Amino acid sequence: MRHCLLQRAPSVPRTARRRLHLAPPFLLDNYTPRYLGLSSRDAAKKRSLAYAHLRNCNLCPRQCGVNRHETTGMCLIGDTAKVNVIAPHFGEEPCIQGHNGSGAVFMSGCNMRCIFCQNYDIAHQRNGMDLTPEALAEWYLKLQDVGNVHNINIVTPEHVVPQVALSILHAAELGLRLPIVYNTSSYDSLASLELMDGLVDIYLADFKLWEPSTSKRLLKADDYPQTARESIKAMHKQVGDLCFTGDGIAKVGLLVRHLVMPGREAEGAEIMRFLASEYHPDAHVGKKKRRTKASGAVEGAKGQTEPDEGDPDVRYSDINRAVTNEEVSVVRKAAMEAGLWRFCDPPKHGGFVI
């Protein structure tokens, strides 16, 4: 990618044009969102399946089995989505946010309990407004028509897949024409991804940790690594490699993110090798530990005992720091050795990078 200045008549200012040096398979002349290609029959099937899942919710790996019209499961969300923020967002990867921003819809609640969650007040708590799928769809149109965003970015959708599916189908009827970004922790079930197949254009997937023991302690889900591996492979099967239009904006494909964790660079290296072949501490991190009166044992969330690692008075003190350059370098080196080559590096110019 480079900036190229074109000389025009003296009265006309010079205009910068961006040219992308991408292999043809990754460069698109134009793009039509996948949901616009659904037949009326397929759309009706997805609507019926979404309502069925709400009556017996086993879409995520938690397998709660509740009727969400009557009660809630692990995610604490019922039959309507609870939304915290809807706005153009400039905190994503450059190819997602572009110049105008990504149309972010931050869902409240979550099916995970990451102890380092950056959005703790959103994901771990029920803060926000209750919106029906129809109301959500109308917000998508506002982001498109008023916000002029590049895409609709559903953040933390794993526990509200039926509502999101219904909202996309309704928004298409209202005139939505933007790609859909499914911004997930990758703690998804194959059933939920099947429901989203044909509705999602870009899967923006996190792959947090590799070891079940680490995932149990830091994510409260020991089945996370296996689930993430299966989910990411299913996502890639649906949408393929990440592809862009000539303005540098991603339109379709899979983009995987990994949060390099302090002292966990070996797990990051394993994740890089997996991807090639097929920090901001918050929430509970850094808080003072509670000790039981009877035994003096350290108590964590919901009465669970925690090992004394690092500072004995601080919870999860072993990751209560920024990652070092060396830790990031280890994971970056593993990615390169595994054959990965597209990285989101800081731009060396005034624009954004892909």
Secondary structure as UniProt FT lines:
FT   STRAND          2..6
FT   TURN            10..11
FT   STRAND          15..19
FT   HELIX           24..26
FT   STRAND          27..28
FT   HELIX           34..37
FT   HELIX           40..55
FT   TURN            61..62
FT   TURN            68..70
FT   TURN            74..75
FT   STRAND          81..89
FT   HELIX           94..97
FT   TURN            98..100
FT   STRAND          102..107
FT   TURN            115..116
FT   TURN            118..119
FT   HELIX           120..123
FT   STRAND          129..131
FT   HELIX           133..145
FT   STRAND          152..155
FT   HELIX           158..160
FT   HELIX           161..174
FT   STRAND          180..184
FT   HELIX           190..196
FT   TURN            197..199
FT   STRAND          202..206
FT   HELIX           212..218
FT   TURN            222..223
FT   HELIX           224..239
FT   STRAND          243..245
FT   TURN            246..247
FT   STRAND          250..257
FT   TURN            262..263
FT   HELIX           265..277
FT   TURN            283..286
FT   STRAND          290..291
FT   TURN            293..295
FT   STRAND          298..299
FT   HELIX           301..303
FT   TURN            312..313
FT   TURN            315..316
FT   HELIX           317..319
FT   HELIX           325..337
FT   TURN            338..339
//
